[in-house]
Amino acid sequence: MENKHLIDLSIKYDLNSTEVSKLIDIIYQAGVSEMESPSFKRIATYICETNLLETPIEEVIEELKRKGLIT
């Protein structure tokens, strides 16, 4: 089943399939594995809004912790 939120983000931020895969990988590494969860959606949106896809994963995770999106 396709994730509507990821499709919407890919259109809004012009993400290619590699970038969507990287986005999913970052969120999974942050400890969120349920793609339909509100946390997954919030984190995915935040990463796209703040243009963090090109940032090293470790730094993204630290930023997510700092913003209180993950613990």
Secondary structure, DSSP 8 states (H G I E B T S, - for coil): ---HHHHHHHHHTT--HHHHHHHHHHHHHTT---TTSHHHHHHHHHHHHTT-TTS-HHHHHHHHHHTTS--
